[in-house]
Amino acid sequence: MARTTGSHSDITGPRVREAALRLFAKGGYAAVSMRAIAADVGVQAGALYNYTPDKQTLLFDLMQSHMMDLLDAVPDQADAPPEERLRTFVEFHLSFHADRPDAVFIAYMELRNLAPDNFARIEALRRDYEDRLEAILRDGQKAGVFEVADTKIVTLAIIAMLTGVNTWFRSGGRLSLDEVSRQYWDMVRKAVAA
C-alpha cells in the first residue's frame, strides 16, 4: 500500500500513539474509535492500520511501553539500607508518574479492557514492579527497621497511595512536587516504622 504523500512513519506513528493515549485517558478506551484517533492525527482511518493492527494492540502497546519505561527507570540500590531504599522508591514513584498522568490513568483504569493474554503480560510487569517494593519491605523487616504485618498488602497500599497523587497534583499548585514527596515519605515511613 502506498503511503500518503507527505506522510512520514517516524512522525505519524508517534502521533498515533500520543493521540490514542490522550483520547483513551480523556474518554476511556471503549468510547474511543479508531476513526476518532485518525481524525485527531489528521489521517484517514484506514491509515492507522499502517501503525497498529487494531485498537487492542494499541492499548496494550501503550501500557507495555509505560511499564517497561517504569521498570527500566527504577533505581537499583540493593546495597543501601532498607529505609534509604524505601525513601528512594517513594520519591522515584512520585516523580516518574507526575510527568505521565495520562499513561498512569490508562495503566490503572483500562486493565479491564485488555484481552486475557495482554492482561496477563501487563499484570506480570506490574508484579515485577510491586515485587521490588515488597523486597525492600522484607529487607526492612529482617533488619528490624520496619514492622509490617503483611508485606504484600502494605506494598499494594503504598503504591495505591503514591499513584493517587496523580488525581490531584498539579504543577504550579499550592505545593511543589518536592514538598508533596516529603510529606508522602513521612506518611510511608510512619506506616512501616518498627
C-alpha positions, 0 to 999 in steps of 0.5 A, a space after each residue: 500500500 502506498 503511503 500518503 504523500 507527505 506522510 512520514 512513519 517516524 512522525 505519524 506513528 508517534 502521533 498515533 500513539 500520543 493521540 490514542 493515549 490522550 483520547 483513551 485517558 480523556 474518554 476511556 478506551 471503549 468510547 474511543 474509535 479508531 476513526 476518532 484517533 485518525 481524525 485527531 492525527 489528521 489521517 484517514 482511518 484506514 491509515 492507522 492500520 499502517 501503525 497498529 493492527 487494531 485498537 487492542 494492540 494499541 492499548 496494550 502497546 501503550 501500557 507495555 511501553 509505560 511499564 517497561 519505561 517504569 521498570 527500566 527507570 527504577 533505581 537499583 540500590 540493593 546495597 543501601 539500607 532498607 529505609 534509604 531504599 524505601 525513601 528512594 522508591 517513594 520519591 522515584 514513584 512520585 516523580 516518574 508518574 507526575 510527568 505521565 498522568 495520562 499513561 498512569 490513568 490508562 495503566 490503572 483504569 483500562 486493565 479491564 479492557 485488555 484481552 486475557 493474554 495482554 492482561 496477563 503480560 501487563 499484570 506480570 510487569 506490574 508484579 515485577 514492579 510491586 515485587 521490588 517494593 515488597 523486597 525492600 519491605 522484607 529487607 526492612 523487616 529482617 533488619 528490624 527497621 520496619 514492622 509490617 504485618 503483611 508485606 504484600 498488602 502494605 506494598 499494594 497500599 503504598 503504591 495505591 497511595 503514591 499513584 493517587 497523587 496523580 488525581 490531584 497534583 498539579 504543577 504550579 499548585 499550592 505545593 511543589 512536587 518536592 514538598 508533596 514527596 516529603 510529606 508522602 515519605 513521612 506518611 510511608 515511613 510512619 506506616 512501616 516504622 518498627 
